[in-house]
Amino acid sequence: MAEEGQVLGVHTVDAWNEQLQKGKLGSVLFIIRINTTFRFALKIVVDFTASWCGPCKFIAPFLAELAKKIPTVTFLKVDVDELKSIATDWAVEAMPTFMFIKEGKIVDKVVGAKKDELQQTIAKHISSTSSA
């Protein structure tokens, strides 16, 4: 298992199901810092990719950067050629496709290597309401 703040490669259907289950459990994370509680709603960002995909290679370092900056979100990478059944089940038609998952359900999607849109979509789904 990779460390927090990394993009995790998912290579089997069992590993995929395990990550989804982790995302369903604890759908709300609480982090306590200096008497403030932050609520993070988004749990998983999935990068559906392919080894032959140029735009996928272009966006990969940016996704790794985001994973380091936002360790409260699990970032997964699924090769559509390696896990065709998962790509089919999730209706992936182009690469890269990024699925945003909360409580086991898709809440948003970005198709293409669009850095700004990817970052904005993550920001949109991370609610950082503070209460003390």
SELO-111583 format. One line per field, with one value per residue: residue in three letters; x, y negated, z of N, C-alpha, C in turn; residue number from 1. Coordinates in steps of 0.05 Angstrom, whole numbers, plus 5000, padded with zeros to 4 digits. Each point is the difference from the previous one (the first is absolute). Example, Ala and Ser with C-alpha at 12.3 -4.5 7.8 and 13.67 -1.06 7.14 Angstrom:
<nodes>
residuo <- [ALA,SER]
n_u <- [5264,4993]
n_v <- [5114,4979]
n_w <- [5156,4986]
ca_u <- [4982,5016]
ca_v <- [4976,4976]
ca_w <- [5000,5001]
c_u <- [5018,4985]
c_v <- [4976,4978]
c_w <- [5000,5014]
num <- [1,2]
</nodes>
This chain:
<nodes>
residuo <- [MET,ALA,GLU,GLU,GLY,GLN,VAL,LEU,GLY,VAL,HIS,THR,VAL,ASP,ALA,TRP,ASN,GLU,GLN,LEU,GLN,LYS,GLY,LYS,LEU,GLY,SER,VAL,LEU,PHE,ILE,ILE,ARG,ILE,ASN,THR,THR,PHE,ARG,PHE,ALA,LEU,LYS,ILE,VAL,VAL,ASP,PHE,THR,ALA,SER,TRP,CYS,GLY,PRO,CYS,LYS,PHE,ILE,ALA,PRO,PHE,LEU,ALA,GLU,LEU,ALA,LYS,LYS,ILE,PRO,THR,VAL,THR,PHE,LEU,LYS,VAL,ASP,VAL,ASP,GLU,LEU,LYS,SER,ILE,ALA,THR,ASP,TRP,ALA,VAL,GLU,ALA,MET,PRO,THR,PHE,MET,PHE,ILE,LYS,GLU,GLY,LYS,ILE,VAL,ASP,LYS,VAL,VAL,GLY,ALA,LYS,LYS,ASP,GLU,LEU,GLN,GLN,THR,ILE,ALA,LYS,HIS,ILE,SER,SER,THR,SER,SER,ALA]
n_u <- [5017,4993,5018,4991,4984,4994,5005,4979,5017,4979,5008,4982,4980,5013,5023,4987,4989,5025,5010,4981,5005,5026,4993,4986,5019,4992,4975,5003,5021,5010,5011,5013,5000,5014,4987,5006,4975,5013,4979,5010,4985,5018,4996,4991,5023,4987,5025,4982,5020,5019,5016,4983,4987,5006,4974,4997,5020,4988,4977,5013,5020,4982,4990,5025,5002,4977,5008,5023,4987,4986,5015,4980,5008,4988,5023,4984,5015,4983,5016,4988,5024,5010,4982,4997,4996,5019,5017,4992,5003,5022,4994,5025,4999,5014,5025,5007,4987,4992,4996,4981,5008,4975,5005,5020,4993,4998,5015,5020,5007,5026,4995,5024,5023,4980,5024,4993,4987,5021,5017,4985,4998,5025,5007,4984,5012,5020,4982,5011,4979,5006,5005,4997]
n_v <- [5024,4981,4981,4986,4987,5025,5003,5014,5018,5003,5025,5003,5015,5019,4990,4999,5023,5007,4987,5011,5024,4995,4993,5022,5015,4987,4996,4995,4985,5004,4976,5004,4974,4995,5019,5007,5006,5014,4996,5023,4991,4992,5025,5004,4997,5009,5006,5000,5016,4996,5021,5003,4990,4984,4992,5027,5004,4982,5010,5023,4984,4987,5023,5008,4976,5003,5024,4987,4982,5021,5006,4983,4997,5022,5001,5010,5018,5001,5020,4987,5004,4993,4981,5014,5019,4989,4997,5024,5010,4985,5012,5009,4977,4984,4996,4988,5016,4979,5020,4985,5014,5000,5014,5007,4974,5000,4979,5007,4988,5004,4993,5011,4993,4992,4989,4978,5014,5015,4979,4986,5023,5004,4975,5003,5024,4984,5006,4977,5010,4978,5015,4986]
n_w <- [5000,4984,5004,5021,4984,4993,4974,5008,4991,4985,5007,5020,4993,5013,4990,4977,5005,5007,4980,4984,5012,4998,4975,5002,5012,5020,4991,5026,4993,5024,4996,5023,4996,5021,5012,4976,4994,4982,4985,4992,4980,4983,4992,4976,4988,4979,4993,4981,4997,4982,4998,4980,5020,4980,4998,5003,4984,4985,5007,4997,4993,4986,4993,4996,4988,4987,4995,4995,4985,4992,5022,5004,4974,4994,4988,4982,4989,4980,4992,4981,4991,5024,5005,4977,5017,5014,4979,4993,5024,4999,4977,5003,4986,5017,4993,5022,5017,5013,5018,5009,5021,5009,5022,4984,4997,4974,5008,4985,4977,4994,4974,4998,4990,5015,5004,4988,4981,4999,5002,4982,4987,5005,4995,4979,5000,5006,5018,5005,5012,5013,5022,5021]
ca_u <- [4983,5015,4997,4982,5011,5009,4980,5001,4993,4981,5006,4982,4972,4999,5012,4980,4978,5010,5002,4973,4989,5013,4988,4973,5004,5012,4996,5008,5025,5003,5028,5000,5024,4998,4972,4981,4994,4995,4985,5007,4978,5009,5016,5017,5003,5010,5011,4999,5023,5011,5029,5006,4986,5017,4989,5002,5028,5003,4986,5008,5015,4982,4983,5017,5003,4975,4999,5017,4988,4974,5002,4974,4985,5014,5003,5004,5006,4991,5006,4975,5007,5005,4975,4979,4973,4995,4996,4973,4980,4999,4993,5022,5001,5024,5021,4993,4975,5002,4974,5001,4983,4993,4982,4997,4985,5013,4988,5009,5017,5015,5012,5022,5022,4993,5010,4983,4974,5004,5005,4976,4980,5008,4994,4971,4989,5012,4989,5016,4985,5013,4985,5019]
ca_v <- [4976,4975,4981,4978,4979,5012,5011,5029,5016,5022,5019,5022,4994,5001,4976,4979,5003,4993,4971,4988,5005,4980,4974,5000,4998,4975,4982,4974,5001,4977,4995,4980,4983,4975,4997,4996,5025,4997,5023,5005,5016,5017,5022,5014,4991,5022,4993,5022,4994,5022,4997,4989,4974,4976,4981,5013,4996,4971,4992,5017,4986,4981,5015,5008,4975,4997,5021,4992,4976,5006,5028,5009,5013,5023,4998,5026,5001,5025,5003,5011,5025,5020,5005,4993,5003,4976,4978,5004,4996,4972,4986,4984,5000,4986,4998,5009,4993,4998,5003,4990,5019,4994,5020,5021,4991,4979,4974,4983,5013,4983,5016,4986,4992,4972,4995,4980,5012,5021,4987,4987,5020,5010,4978,4998,5022,5001,4978,4997,4983,5002,4994,5004]
ca_w <- [5000,4998,5023,4997,4982,4975,4983,5003,4976,5006,4979,5000,5007,5030,5011,4993,5019,5027,5001,5001,5027,5018,4995,5011,5029,5006,4977,5009,5016,5018,5006,5020,5000,5016,5009,4978,4986,4971,4989,4972,4990,4978,5010,4980,4972,4984,4974,4981,4982,4983,4997,4973,4998,5003,5020,5026,5009,5005,5025,5023,5020,5013,5018,5023,5016,5015,5020,5022,5012,5011,5009,5011,4979,4988,4971,4988,4971,4989,4971,4987,4985,5020,5013,4981,5012,5017,4981,4988,5021,5007,4975,4991,4970,4990,5020,5027,5012,5029,5014,5028,5014,5028,5011,4980,4977,4984,5004,4978,4981,4982,4979,4987,5016,5005,5027,5015,5006,5020,5025,5008,5007,5026,5019,5002,5016,5026,5016,5024,5020,5026,5025,5021]
c_u <- [5018,4994,4979,5013,5011,4976,5003,4992,4981,5003,4982,4972,4997,5011,4981,4977,5008,5002,4973,4987,5012,4987,4972,5000,5013,4998,5006,5024,5001,5030,5000,5027,4994,4970,4981,4995,4993,4985,5006,4979,5010,5019,5020,4999,5012,5009,4998,5019,5007,5029,5008,4989,5018,4990,5001,5028,5005,4988,5010,5017,4983,4982,5016,5005,4975,4997,5017,4988,4974,5000,4974,4983,5017,5000,5007,5006,4992,5006,4977,5006,5004,4974,4976,4972,4993,4994,4972,4978,4996,4997,5023,5003,5024,5020,5015,4972,5004,4972,5004,4979,4997,4980,4994,4985,5015,4985,5009,5019,5014,5012,5021,5021,4998,5008,4981,4973,5003,5003,4974,4979,5007,4993,4970,4989,5013,4988,5017,4986,5013,4981,5019,4985]
c_v <- [4975,4983,4979,4979,5010,5009,5030,5014,5023,5020,5024,4991,5000,4975,4976,5001,4992,4969,4986,5004,4981,4973,4998,4997,4973,4979,4971,5003,4975,4998,4977,4986,4975,4994,4994,5027,4993,5024,5002,5020,5019,5021,5010,4985,5023,4990,5026,4993,5024,4994,4986,4971,4976,4980,5011,4996,4971,4992,5015,4985,4980,5014,5009,4976,4995,5020,4993,4976,5006,5029,5011,5014,5023,4996,5028,4998,5028,5000,5015,5025,5023,5009,4991,5002,4976,4976,5001,4995,4970,4982,4981,5003,4986,4998,4973,4991,5000,5001,4991,5015,4992,5021,5021,4992,4978,4974,4980,5015,4978,5019,4983,4990,4970,4993,4981,5012,5022,4988,4987,5020,5012,4980,4998,5021,5003,4976,4998,4980,5004,4993,5006,5004]
c_w <- [5000,5024,4993,4982,4974,4983,5001,4974,5009,4976,4999,5007,5030,5012,4995,5020,5028,5003,5001,5027,5020,4997,5011,5030,5006,4978,5008,5017,5018,5006,5020,4999,5015,5006,4978,4986,4971,4990,4971,4989,4978,5010,4979,4973,4985,4972,4983,4977,4983,4996,4974,4997,5006,5021,5028,5012,5007,5027,5024,5021,5016,5020,5024,5019,5017,5023,5025,5014,5016,5010,5012,4979,4989,4970,4989,4971,4990,4970,4987,4985,5020,5014,4983,5012,5018,4982,4987,5020,5006,4975,4991,4970,4989,5023,4997,5007,5030,5012,5029,5015,5029,5008,4978,4975,4985,5005,4978,4982,4983,4979,4986,5020,5005,5029,5015,5008,5021,5028,5011,5009,5028,5021,5006,5019,5027,5015,5025,5018,5026,5022,5023,5026]
num <- [1,2,3,4,5,6,7,8,9,10,11,12,13,14,15,16,17,18,19,20,21,22,23,24,25,26,27,28,29,30,31,32,33,34,35,36,37,38,39,40,41,42,43,44,45,46,47,48,49,50,51,52,53,54,55,56,57,58,59,60,61,62,63,64,65,66,67,68,69,70,71,72,73,74,75,76,77,78,79,80,81,82,83,84,85,86,87,88,89,90,91,92,93,94,95,96,97,98,99,100,101,102,103,104,105,106,107,108,109,110,111,112,113,114,115,116,117,118,119,120,121,122,123,124,125,126,127,128,129,130,131,132]
</nodes>
